[in-house]
Amino acid sequence: MDSIYGRIESLCRDAGINITALCRDCSIPRATLSDFKTGRVKSLSAAVLSKIAAYFSVSVDYLMEGHDSISQDQLKAALFGGDGEVTDAMWDEVKRYAEYIKEREHENRSVV
């Protein structure tokens, strides 16, 4: 999927939620995404994109372009201080921890 709406749908699917739940959780009117999907509006505001990106822990660049502006190597260097090799096992552990945090935050939002 190479559209913004398609990426949002994919993120929702991966998170096990629907667009309506996303809108509710982010305090975005459901009509905003419906109108965007159908083309009644041509773009989403920076505020809406920021809320959605924060909700899914992705960048606005990812929502808009399908990729983050920072490379995986840059991210590894930032997380590990740029010194020494980052093994696949180390990187997988970071990703597992990030997924754990994301799930925990999603559960906390669901409880409120």
All heavy atoms as an XYZ file, in Angstrom:
871
protein
N       0.844     -1.177      0.000
C       0.000      0.000      0.000
C       0.884      1.233      0.000
O       1.764      1.345      0.815
C      -0.871      0.025      1.244
C      -1.905     -1.019      1.267
S      -3.010     -0.792      2.646
C      -3.748     -2.391      2.601
N       0.614      2.116     -0.915
C       1.491      3.273     -0.983
C       0.753      4.587     -0.746
O       1.295      5.647     -0.964
C       2.245      3.296     -2.303
C       1.321      3.312     -3.506
O       0.102      3.268     -3.317
O       1.829      3.371     -4.622
N      -0.461      4.518     -0.230
C      -1.162      5.754      0.104
C      -1.102      5.976      1.616
O      -0.896      5.040      2.385
C      -2.626      5.676     -0.334
O      -3.332      4.755      0.478
N      -1.283      7.206      2.010
C      -1.299      7.513      3.444
C      -2.405      6.711      4.117
O      -2.185      6.075      5.148
C      -1.502      9.029      3.679
C      -0.298      9.813      3.149
C      -1.732      9.313      5.164
C      -0.488     11.327      3.143
N      -3.589      6.733      3.535
C      -4.703      6.005      4.142
C      -4.398      4.506      4.202
O      -4.696      3.849      5.198
C      -6.008      6.256      3.376
C      -7.203      5.765      4.149
C      -7.822      6.583      5.088
C      -7.702      4.483      3.973
C      -8.903      6.141      5.827
C      -8.782      4.022      4.702
C      -9.371      4.850      5.632
O     -10.444      4.400      6.371
N      -3.784      3.985      3.163
C      -3.417      2.568      3.156
C      -2.436      2.224      4.265
O      -2.544      1.165      4.905
N      -1.473      3.110      4.504
C      -0.526      2.865      5.594
C      -1.230      2.925      6.945
O      -0.945      2.128      7.841
C       0.635      3.853      5.527
C       1.657      3.478      4.447
C       2.870      4.366      4.468
N       2.639      5.672      3.877
C       2.577      5.907      2.561
N       2.726      4.924      1.704
N       2.380      7.121      2.113
N      -2.162      3.847      7.098
C      -2.920      3.937      8.351
C      -3.746      2.667      8.550
O      -3.763      2.091      9.646
C      -3.808      5.200      8.367
C      -2.935      6.457      8.415
C      -4.774      5.161      9.553
C      -3.685      7.763      8.177
N      -4.413      2.209      7.501
C      -5.177      0.962      7.600
C      -4.281     -0.211      7.979
O      -4.645     -1.047      8.807
C      -5.859      0.647      6.271
C      -7.097      1.433      5.998
C      -7.783      0.985      4.727
O      -7.079      0.763      3.707
O      -9.016      0.856      4.750
N      -3.100     -0.274      7.370
C      -2.158     -1.347      7.663
C      -1.690     -1.306      9.119
O      -1.605     -2.339      9.788
C      -0.961     -1.245      6.708
O      -0.029     -2.263      6.976
N      -1.396     -0.111      9.612
C      -0.986      0.029     11.009
C      -2.114     -0.397     11.945
O      -1.870     -1.062     12.963
C      -0.566      1.474     11.296
C       0.764      1.907     10.677
C       0.897      3.430     10.704
C       1.933      1.249     11.395
N      -3.342     -0.028     11.611
C      -4.487     -0.451     12.411
C      -4.610     -1.972     12.416
O      -4.797     -2.589     13.471
C      -5.781      0.165     11.881
S      -6.001      1.910     12.275
N      -4.514     -2.561     11.256
C      -4.615     -4.007     11.132
C      -3.537     -4.691     11.978
O      -3.821     -5.624     12.734
C      -4.493     -4.392      9.652
C      -5.020     -5.734      9.304
C      -5.090     -6.028      7.806
N      -4.135     -5.330      6.969
C      -4.418     -4.264      6.204
N      -5.636     -3.764      6.185
N      -3.496     -3.700      5.458
N      -2.304     -4.186     11.882
C      -1.206     -4.758     12.663
C      -1.442     -4.623     14.168
O      -1.014     -5.473     14.949
C       0.128     -4.086     12.306
C       0.598     -4.421     10.904
O       0.044     -5.358     10.280
O       1.525     -3.726     10.425
N      -2.122     -3.553     14.567
C      -2.400     -3.307     15.990
C      -3.684     -3.999     16.455
O      -4.014     -3.964     17.640
C      -2.492     -1.803     16.250
N      -4.423     -4.589     15.519
C      -5.659     -5.278     15.879
C      -6.810     -4.343     16.215
O      -7.683     -4.683     17.014
N      -6.803     -3.173     15.598
C      -7.892     -2.212     15.811
C      -8.443     -1.792     14.461
O      -7.858     -2.093     13.420
C      -7.423     -0.964     16.597
C      -6.364     -0.174     15.800
C      -6.915     -1.349     17.983
C      -6.056      1.189     16.376
N      -9.550     -1.059     14.489
C     -10.093     -0.522     13.240
C      -9.918      1.001     13.227
O      -9.495      1.601     14.222
C     -11.553     -0.948     13.036
C     -12.453     -0.488     14.165
O     -12.210      0.530     14.808
N     -13.501     -1.257     14.420
N     -10.251      1.600     12.109
C     -10.098      3.048     11.945
C     -10.937      3.808     12.974
O     -10.503      4.814     13.531
C     -10.472      3.479     10.509
C      -9.504      2.880      9.477
C     -10.548      4.994     10.388
C      -8.134      3.486      9.468
N     -12.135      3.303     13.261
C     -12.998      3.969     14.230
C     -12.340      4.016     15.610
O     -12.364      5.053     16.286
C     -14.367      3.265     14.299
O     -14.956      3.292     12.989
C     -15.290      3.925     15.300
N     -11.731      2.917     16.032
C     -11.040      2.881     17.330
C      -9.853      3.838     17.337
O      -9.614      4.534     18.332
C     -10.589      1.462     17.647
N      -9.115      3.877     16.240
C      -7.997      4.812     16.129
C      -8.493      6.241     16.324
O      -7.917      7.003     17.108
C      -7.316      4.679     14.763
C      -6.352      5.793     14.384
C      -5.118      5.777     15.277
C      -5.970      5.679     12.910
N      -9.553      6.591     15.612
C     -10.089      7.954     15.702
C     -10.535      8.266     17.126
O     -10.254      9.352     17.647
C     -11.236      8.132     14.716
S     -10.689      8.146     12.997
N     -11.216      7.321     17.755
C     -11.662      7.528     19.136
C     -10.465      7.726     20.064
O     -10.425      8.671     20.856
C     -12.491      6.331     19.596
C     -13.030      6.473     21.021
C     -13.613      5.184     21.563
N     -12.566      4.176     21.661
C     -12.578      2.998     21.053
N     -13.596      2.648     20.292
N     -11.587      2.147     21.200
N      -9.462      6.852     19.954
C      -8.295      6.922     20.825
C      -7.489      8.197     20.628
O      -6.861      8.685     21.562
C      -7.388      5.705     20.608
C      -8.007      4.409     21.091
O      -9.045      4.448     21.799
O      -7.465      3.334     20.756
N      -7.496      8.723     19.406
C      -6.715      9.923     19.089
C      -7.542     11.206     19.112
O      -7.025     12.280     18.795
C      -6.068      9.773     17.710
S      -4.797      8.506     17.636
N      -8.802     11.087     19.452
C      -9.715     12.250     19.450
C      -9.743     12.945     18.089
O      -9.647     14.167     17.980
C      -9.337     13.241     20.551
O      -9.407     12.629     21.813
N      -9.867     12.134     17.051
C      -9.974     12.628     15.679
C     -11.382     12.281     15.195
O     -11.805     11.135     15.323
C      -8.942     11.931     14.750
C      -7.523     12.219     15.205
C      -9.142     12.340     13.303
C      -6.473     11.352     14.509
N     -12.116     13.245     14.649
C     -13.446     12.901     14.126
C     -13.330     11.809     13.062
O     -12.473     11.880     12.173
C     -13.940     14.211     13.515
C     -13.146     15.283     14.203
C     -11.810     14.663     14.494
N     -14.182     10.810     13.140
C     -14.142      9.703     12.179
C     -14.326     10.231     10.763
O     -13.726      9.727      9.813
C     -15.232      8.674     12.527
C     -15.312      7.491     11.557
C     -14.026      6.680     11.592
N     -14.084      5.495     10.767
C     -13.628      5.421      9.510
N     -13.129      6.502      8.917
N     -13.678      4.303      8.835
N     -15.121     11.269     10.605
C     -15.376     11.849      9.278
C     -14.096     12.375      8.633
O     -13.978     12.387      7.404
C     -16.407     12.963      9.381
N     -13.126     12.775      9.458
C     -11.864     13.286      8.912
C     -11.190     12.238      8.042
O     -10.788     12.520      6.907
C     -10.920     13.715     10.064
O     -11.549     14.755     10.806
C      -9.582     14.189      9.538
N     -11.095     11.008      8.555
C     -10.449      9.955      7.766
C     -11.362      9.434      6.667
O     -10.886      9.073      5.584
C      -9.961      8.830      8.672
C      -8.772      9.197      9.555
C      -8.335      8.025     10.411
C      -7.600      9.694      8.729
N     -12.667      9.409      6.911
C     -13.607      8.997      5.860
C     -13.529      9.949      4.675
O     -13.463      9.511      3.519
C     -15.037      8.964      6.395
O     -15.169      7.971      7.371
N     -13.541     11.239      4.949
C     -13.462     12.238      3.874
C     -12.132     12.148      3.134
O     -12.075     12.319      1.911
C     -13.652     13.646      4.432
C     -15.081     13.914      4.878
O     -15.980     13.107      4.547
O     -15.299     14.928      5.580
N     -11.061     11.854      3.855
C      -9.756     11.714      3.226
C      -9.723     10.475      2.333
O      -9.245     10.517      1.197
C      -8.666     11.651      4.294
C      -7.279     11.545      3.743
C      -6.738     12.564      2.975
C      -6.505     10.424      3.985
C      -5.448     12.468      2.463
C      -5.226     10.320      3.482
C      -4.698     11.346      2.719
N     -10.270      9.385      2.831
C     -10.292      8.139      2.054
C     -11.056      8.307      0.746
O     -10.623      7.829     -0.300
C     -10.906      7.010      2.878
C     -10.976      5.700      2.137
C     -11.620      4.621      2.971
C     -11.656      3.300      2.197
N     -12.317      2.246      2.966
N     -12.180      8.994      0.802
C     -13.020      9.136     -0.392
C     -12.576     10.267     -1.309
O     -13.092     10.410     -2.406
C     -14.494      9.371      0.001
O     -14.574     10.570      0.768
C     -15.047      8.198      0.784
N     -11.638     11.085     -0.836
C     -11.147     12.175     -1.664
C     -11.892     13.480     -1.488
O     -11.611     14.450     -2.194
N     -12.856     13.511     -0.560
C     -13.572     14.773     -0.316
C     -12.628     15.836      0.248
O     -12.846     17.017      0.058
C     -14.762     14.550      0.613
C     -15.924     13.853     -0.077
C     -17.168     13.815      0.795
N     -17.038     12.937      1.940
C     -17.350     11.642      1.939
N     -17.796     11.070      0.832
N     -17.233     10.923      3.026
N     -11.601     15.390      0.947
C     -10.508     16.288      1.346
C      -9.228     15.677      0.792
O      -9.092     14.461      0.696
C     -10.409     16.501      2.879
C     -11.630     17.193      3.428
C     -10.164     15.208      3.605
N      -8.316     16.523      0.387
C      -7.111     16.058     -0.310
C      -5.939     15.759      0.603
O      -4.985     15.105      0.204
C      -6.680     17.089     -1.363
C      -7.727     17.341     -2.411
C      -8.004     16.079     -3.202
C      -9.072     16.320     -4.261
N      -9.704     15.110     -4.695
N      -5.978     16.258      1.850
C      -4.852     16.019      2.752
C      -5.337     16.030      4.197
O      -6.421     16.512      4.499
C      -3.773     17.078      2.552
O      -4.273     18.358      2.885
N      -4.501     15.485      5.049
C      -4.762     15.522      6.485
C      -3.892     16.610      7.091
O      -2.777     16.857      6.628
C      -4.423     14.172      7.122
C      -5.277     12.984      6.677
C      -4.735     11.680      7.254
C      -6.730     13.186      7.105
N      -4.388     17.229      8.125
C      -3.622     18.297      8.773
C      -2.402     17.718      9.474
O      -2.345     16.517      9.791
C      -4.491     19.024      9.796
O      -4.737     18.193     10.917
N      -1.443     18.578      9.721
C      -0.242     18.170     10.448
C      -0.614     17.651     11.833
O      -0.017     16.683     12.323
C       0.737     19.333     10.552
N      -1.612     18.262     12.467
C      -2.029     17.829     13.802
C      -2.578     16.406     13.765
O      -2.252     15.583     14.634
C      -3.072     18.787     14.364
N      -3.404     16.101     12.770
C      -3.976     14.755     12.652
C      -2.875     13.744     12.361
O      -2.802     12.683     12.987
C      -5.079     14.713     11.570
C      -5.460     13.280     11.223
C      -6.297     15.494     12.037
N      -2.000     14.066     11.421
C      -0.900     13.153     11.107
C      -0.009     12.919     12.324
O       0.421     11.790     12.581
C      -0.072     13.699      9.941
C      -0.735     13.625      8.570
C       0.075     14.408      7.543
C      -0.918     12.181      8.125
N       0.247     13.972     13.089
C       1.090     13.840     14.287
C       0.440     12.941     15.323
O       1.120     12.117     15.947
C       1.369     15.209     14.894
O       2.172     15.968     14.035
N      -0.866     13.090     15.524
C      -1.572     12.240     16.490
C      -1.505     10.772     16.075
O      -1.258      9.894     16.906
C      -3.042     12.661     16.604
C      -3.268     13.929     17.377
C      -4.758     14.234     17.427
C      -5.051     15.515     18.173
N      -6.508     15.767     18.245
N      -1.733     10.517     14.807
C      -1.720      9.136     14.314
C      -0.312      8.563     14.408
O      -0.120      7.422     14.851
C      -2.276      9.059     12.880
C      -3.755      9.438     12.881
C      -2.069      7.669     12.288
C      -4.363      9.639     11.508
N       0.679      9.342     14.007
C       2.067      8.875     14.075
C       2.454      8.557     15.517
O       3.063      7.512     15.787
C       3.004      9.920     13.479
N       2.098      9.429     16.441
C       2.427      9.195     17.854
C       1.713      7.951     18.374
O       2.299      7.157     19.121
C       2.059     10.420     18.682
N       0.486      7.771     17.997
C      -0.299      6.611     18.446
C       0.383      5.302     18.062
O       0.442      4.370     18.859
C      -1.697      6.690     17.838
C      -2.625      5.590     18.279
C      -3.292      5.679     19.498
C      -2.844      4.481     17.481
C      -4.156      4.673     19.905
C      -3.703      3.475     17.875
C      -4.363      3.573     19.096
O      -5.212      2.573     19.494
N       0.903      5.261     16.833
C       1.529      4.033     16.344
C       3.048      4.013     16.530
O       3.709      3.068     16.098
C       1.195      3.817     14.865
C      -0.235      3.438     14.633
C      -1.072      4.269     13.917
C      -0.748      2.251     15.117
C      -2.394      3.919     13.681
C      -2.072      1.895     14.900
C      -2.900      2.733     14.181
N       3.586      5.047     17.127
C       5.039      5.149     17.327
C       5.796      5.056     16.008
O       6.784      4.333     15.875
C       5.540      4.063     18.297
O       4.915      4.195     19.548
N       5.291      5.778     15.020
C       5.971      5.896     13.736
C       6.170      7.384     13.460
O       5.611      8.229     14.151
C       5.176      5.237     12.569
C       4.977      3.753     12.821
C       3.848      5.929     12.337
N       6.945      7.691     12.460
C       7.161      9.090     12.113
C       6.077      9.572     11.150
O       5.438      8.765     10.452
C       8.534      9.276     11.465
O       8.560      8.645     10.199
N       5.890     10.873     11.112
C       4.994     11.455     10.115
C       5.547     11.155      8.723
O       4.777     10.889      7.790
C       4.808     12.973     10.352
C       4.032     13.615      9.215
C       4.101     13.223     11.684
N       6.884     11.155      8.585
C       7.495     10.780      7.304
C       7.019      9.403      6.861
O       6.721      9.188      5.689
C       9.026     10.753      7.405
C       9.645     12.120      7.370
O       8.956     13.090      6.988
O      10.830     12.230      7.726
N       6.951      8.471      7.800
C       6.495      7.128      7.443
C       5.056      7.173      6.924
O       4.741      6.551      5.913
C       6.589      6.165      8.626
C       5.969      4.842      8.290
C       6.662      3.920      7.504
C       4.672      4.540      8.675
C       6.073      2.721      7.133
C       4.072      3.353      8.313
C       4.776      2.447      7.541
O       4.190      1.275      7.159
N       4.186      7.890      7.622
C       2.795      7.971      7.168
C       2.708      8.585      5.779
O       1.945      8.120      4.933
C       1.953      8.799      8.140
C       1.685      8.187      9.510
C       0.884      9.158     10.362
C       0.972      6.847      9.394
N       3.491      9.618      5.538
C       3.393     10.340      4.271
C       4.127      9.656      3.123
O       3.639      9.628      1.998
C       3.892     11.767      4.454
C       3.016     12.556      5.408
S       3.468     14.268      5.521
C       3.061     14.830      3.886
N       5.294      9.095      3.417
C       6.154      8.583      2.346
C       6.328      7.064      2.354
O       6.857      6.500      1.412
C       7.534      9.229      2.431
C       7.505     10.749      2.401
C       6.994     11.314      1.084
O       7.154     10.648      0.050
O       6.425     12.416      1.111
N       5.970      6.436      3.459
C       6.150      4.988      3.545
C       7.510      4.581      4.072
O       7.838      3.399      4.110
N       8.294      5.550      4.488
C       9.601      5.243      5.071
C       9.965      6.340      6.052
O       9.466      7.460      5.970
C      10.691      5.117      3.998
C      10.823      6.333      3.151
N      11.505      7.461      3.535
C      10.305      6.625      1.924
C      11.430      8.378      2.586
N      10.696      7.905      1.598
N      10.806      5.984      6.988
C      11.277      6.968      7.948
C      12.468      7.709      7.377
O      13.199      7.183      6.539
C      11.674      6.299      9.267
C      10.459      5.799     10.015
O       9.482      6.548     10.102
O      10.491      4.664     10.509
N      12.660      8.913      7.848
C      13.769      9.711      7.345
C      15.107      9.293      7.957
O      16.145      9.662      7.454
C      13.518     11.199      7.617
O      13.351     11.416      9.000
N      15.072      8.500      9.016
C      16.306      8.029      9.627
C      16.524      6.580      9.201
O      15.587      5.787      9.168
C      16.252      8.165     11.167
C      17.580      7.807     11.795
C      15.145      7.334     11.751
C      17.668      8.149     13.275
N      17.742      6.252      8.865
C      18.030      4.891      8.429
C      18.166      3.978      9.643
O      18.394      4.422     10.768
C      19.321      4.850      7.613
O      20.440      5.014      8.461
N      18.035      2.702      9.396
C      18.196      1.725     10.475
C      19.593      1.812     11.068
O      19.757      1.723     12.288
C      17.919      0.318      9.952
C      17.967     -0.738     11.036
C      17.477     -2.077     10.551
O      16.390     -2.188     10.017
N      18.293     -3.084     10.726
N      20.601      2.025     10.249
C      21.968      2.152     10.762
C      22.117      3.383     11.651
O      22.786      3.335     12.683
C      22.978      2.226      9.611
C      23.151      0.881      8.915
O      22.846     -0.159      9.534
O      23.599      0.879      7.754
N      21.466      4.488     11.271
C      21.508      5.692     12.101
C      20.805      5.454     13.431
O      21.279      5.898     14.476
C      20.853      6.869     11.368
C      21.628      7.371     10.179
C      20.814      8.358      9.369
O      19.638      8.150      9.097
N      21.453      9.461      8.989
N      19.707      4.753     13.386
C      18.969      4.452     14.602
C      19.791      3.558     15.527
O      19.864      3.796     16.732
C      17.637      3.795     14.263
C      16.708      3.484     15.415
C      16.396      4.737     16.225
C      15.430      2.859     14.907
N      20.429      2.545     14.964
C      21.276      1.666     15.774
C      22.399      2.458     16.430
O      22.688      2.280     17.617
C      21.869      0.546     14.910
C      20.884     -0.519     14.527
C      21.561     -1.565     13.660
C      20.621     -2.644     13.223
N      21.296     -3.652     12.376
N      23.018      3.337     15.667
C      24.110      4.148     16.211
C      23.606      5.033     17.345
O      24.270      5.176     18.386
C      24.742      4.991     15.107
N      22.420      5.593     17.181
C      21.867      6.458     18.224
C      21.531      5.666     19.481
O      21.812      6.101     20.596
C      20.623      7.177     17.702
N      20.953      4.511     19.309
C      20.546      3.705     20.463
C      21.728      3.090     21.210
O      21.683      2.930     22.423
C      19.599      2.589     20.020
C      18.209      3.028     19.604
C      17.454      1.866     18.977
C      17.443      3.571     20.787
N      22.768      2.748     20.487
C      23.894      2.047     21.102
C      25.143      2.909     21.205
O      26.234      2.405     21.437
C      24.194      0.757     20.320
C      23.132     -0.285     20.492
C      22.098     -0.400     19.583
C      23.150     -1.142     21.584
C      21.113     -1.359     19.744
C      22.166     -2.097     21.750
C      21.145     -2.214     20.832
N      25.002      4.189     21.028
C      26.129      5.090     21.221
C      27.128      5.133     20.084
O      28.158      5.770     20.200
N      26.842      4.458     19.008
C      27.696      4.540     17.831
C      29.014      3.803     17.923
O      29.835      3.867     17.021
N      29.237      3.114     19.027
C      30.513      2.404     19.144
C      30.278      0.896     19.181
O      29.429      0.397     19.881
C      31.289      2.856     20.386
C      30.478      2.747     21.653
O      29.261      2.514     21.560
O      31.051      2.893     22.742
N      31.013      0.182     18.394
C      30.906     -1.264     18.364
C      29.811     -1.750     17.438
O      28.991     -0.994     16.943
N      29.832     -3.035     17.228
C      28.871     -3.673     16.336
C      27.559     -3.921     17.071
O      27.538     -4.283     18.242
C      29.429     -5.011     15.850
C      28.483     -5.772     14.956
C      29.005     -7.150     14.579
O      30.120     -7.502     14.971
O      28.260     -7.862     13.901
N      26.456     -3.718     16.374
C      25.142     -4.057     16.892
C      24.733     -5.354     16.204
O      24.503     -5.384     15.004
C      24.115     -2.939     16.605
C      22.740     -3.342     17.108
C      24.567     -1.628     17.215
N      24.681     -6.421     16.976
C      24.351     -7.724     16.404
C      22.863     -7.814     16.100
O      22.053     -7.026     16.628
C      24.731     -8.860     17.370
O      23.895     -8.751     18.541
C      26.204     -8.797     17.759
N      22.503     -8.781     15.279
C      21.086     -9.002     14.979
C      20.310     -9.320     16.255
O      19.182     -8.869     16.430
C      20.915    -10.148     13.981
C      21.360     -9.772     12.574
O      21.469     -8.553     12.282
O      21.598    -10.687     11.768
N      20.920    -10.066     17.163
C      20.261    -10.409     18.422
C      19.999     -9.156     19.259
O      18.916     -9.006     19.850
C      21.113    -11.403     19.210
N      20.964     -8.255     19.300
C      20.781     -7.002     20.045
C      19.644     -6.188     19.428
O      18.788     -5.657     20.139
C      22.084     -6.188     20.039
C      23.208     -6.797     20.842
S      24.819     -6.052     20.479
C      24.621     -4.400     21.133
N      19.649     -6.083     18.118
C      18.629     -5.303     17.423
C      17.251     -5.920     17.615
O      16.264     -5.218     17.838
C      18.996     -5.185     15.945
C      18.077     -4.308     15.168
C      17.330     -4.652     14.087
C      17.798     -2.915     15.395
N      16.608     -3.572     13.638
C      16.879     -2.494     14.426
C      18.253     -1.995     16.335
C      16.399     -1.205     14.351
C      17.760     -0.697     16.272
C      16.858     -0.319     15.293
N      17.155     -7.248     17.547
C      15.878     -7.924     17.761
C      15.352     -7.666     19.171
O      14.150     -7.494     19.375
C      16.009     -9.427     17.514
C      16.159     -9.764     16.041
O      15.845     -8.910     15.185
O      16.610    -10.896     15.748
N      16.247     -7.630     20.155
C      15.852     -7.348     21.536
C      15.270     -5.939     21.662
O      14.266     -5.717     22.344
C      17.038     -7.527     22.481
C      16.702     -7.336     23.937
C      15.817     -8.427     24.512
O      15.703     -9.515     23.911
O      15.229     -8.185     25.571
N      15.891     -4.973     20.993
C      15.376     -3.596     21.008
C      13.980     -3.561     20.395
O      13.068     -2.933     20.941
C      16.335     -2.639     20.253
C      15.682     -1.294     20.003
C      17.637     -2.486     21.012
N      13.787     -4.243     19.294
C      12.478     -4.248     18.640
C      11.426     -4.934     19.507
O      10.289     -4.461     19.591
C      12.568     -4.902     17.265
C      13.376     -4.068     16.272
C      13.290     -4.595     14.864
C      14.053     -5.886     14.714
N      14.115     -6.352     13.324
N      11.802     -6.034     20.182
C      10.857     -6.708     21.080
C      10.462     -5.784     22.231
O       9.298     -5.714     22.622
C      11.449     -8.007     21.625
C      11.359     -9.180     20.658
C      11.685    -10.503     21.329
N      13.003    -10.561     21.917
C      14.130    -10.839     21.256
N      14.081    -11.087     19.957
N      15.290    -10.873     21.879
N      11.429     -5.066     22.776
C      11.139     -4.159     23.882
C      10.227     -3.020     23.409
O       9.278     -2.658     24.102
C      12.423     -3.595     24.486
C      12.163     -2.723     25.689
C      11.702     -3.277     26.878
C      12.336     -1.354     25.627
C      11.433     -2.483     27.977
C      12.071     -0.549     26.726
C      11.623     -1.126     27.898
O      11.343     -0.336     28.973
N      10.498     -2.491     22.247
C       9.657     -1.418     21.703
C       8.230     -1.918     21.495
O       7.264     -1.202     21.797
C      10.246     -0.889     20.399
N       8.074     -3.126     21.009
C       6.741     -3.702     20.816
C       6.042     -3.875     22.155
O       4.851     -3.598     22.288
C       6.832     -5.039     20.072
C       5.497     -5.620     19.708
C       4.682     -4.734     18.775
O       5.239     -4.027     17.936
O       3.432     -4.770     18.911
N       6.776     -4.320     23.171
C       6.216     -4.464     24.513
C       5.693     -3.120     25.028
O       4.584     -3.025     25.549
C       7.279     -5.033     25.463
C       6.951     -4.833     26.919
C       5.993     -5.622     27.550
C       7.592     -3.844     27.659
C       5.680     -5.422     28.880
C       7.279     -3.649     28.987
C       6.327     -4.439     29.602
O       6.024     -4.229     30.914
N       6.494     -2.071     24.882
C       6.090     -0.739     25.341
C       4.843     -0.277     24.587
O       3.905      0.256     25.174
C       7.240      0.281     25.165
C       8.426     -0.092     26.049
C       6.766      1.702     25.424
C       8.142     -0.053     27.526
N       4.833     -0.487     23.290
C       3.690     -0.086     22.468
C       2.422     -0.809     22.924
O       1.373     -0.180     23.097
C       3.997     -0.400     21.004
C       2.952      0.030     20.028
C       3.491     -0.164     18.635
C       2.471     -0.735     17.720
N       2.966     -0.999     16.388
N       2.512     -2.118     23.168
C       1.355     -2.880     23.626
C       0.902     -2.421     25.004
O      -0.292     -2.301     25.260
C       1.692     -4.374     23.650
C       1.808     -4.984     22.281
C       2.280     -6.420     22.317
O       2.279     -7.041     23.408
O       2.657     -6.931     21.255
N       1.856     -2.167     25.892
C       1.526     -1.712     27.239
C       0.790     -0.367     27.183
O      -0.221     -0.175     27.859
C       2.797     -1.576     28.073
C       2.506     -1.212     29.527
C       3.765     -1.027     30.305
N       4.369      0.226     29.859
C       5.603      0.605     30.125
N       6.389     -0.180     30.807
N       6.074      1.757     29.700
N       1.267      0.554     26.356
C       0.619      1.858     26.234
C      -0.766      1.731     25.630
O      -1.691      2.410     26.033
C       1.486      2.810     25.410
C       2.745      3.235     26.120
C       2.471      3.896     27.448
O       1.634      4.820     27.515
O       3.088      3.492     28.450
N      -0.901      0.841     24.646
C      -2.211      0.626     24.029
C      -3.189      0.070     25.062
O      -4.341      0.496     25.130
C      -2.093     -0.306     22.824
C      -3.399     -0.565     22.155
N      -4.046      0.405     21.433
C      -4.187     -1.653     22.125
C      -5.187     -0.090     20.972
N      -5.291     -1.327     21.385
N      -2.733     -0.874     25.898
C      -3.582     -1.436     26.948
C      -3.958     -0.365     27.965
O      -5.087     -0.314     28.420
C      -2.876     -2.594     27.636
C      -2.778     -3.826     26.781
C      -1.905     -4.910     27.379
O      -1.459     -4.760     28.543
O      -1.671     -5.907     26.701
N      -3.018      0.509     28.303
C      -3.294      1.583     29.262
C      -4.348      2.542     28.707
O      -5.201      3.014     29.455
C      -2.027      2.360     29.607
C      -1.099      1.565     30.501
O      -1.493      0.586     31.105
N       0.154      1.977     30.552
N      -4.297      2.832     27.421
C      -5.305      3.716     26.800
C      -6.660      3.042     26.788
O      -7.678      3.699     26.922
C      -4.898      4.094     25.384
C      -3.871      5.185     25.322
C      -3.717      5.664     23.908
N      -3.048      4.663     23.103
C      -1.814      4.767     22.652
N      -1.120      5.831     22.903
N      -1.276      3.813     21.936
N      -6.680      1.725     26.626
C      -7.940      0.986     26.573
C      -8.625      0.940     27.927
O      -9.843      0.891     28.004
C      -7.695     -0.441     26.084
O      -7.184     -0.429     24.771
N      -7.837      0.974     28.995
C      -8.388      0.888     30.347
C      -9.044      2.189     30.754
O     -10.032      2.216     31.463
C      -7.269      0.508     31.357
C      -7.768      0.603     32.780
C      -6.748     -0.882     31.061
N      -8.525      3.308     30.273
C      -9.020      4.624     30.692
C     -10.385      4.909     30.165
O     -11.003      4.482     29.382
C      -8.042      5.740     30.217
C      -8.615      7.108     30.501
C      -6.727      5.545     30.877
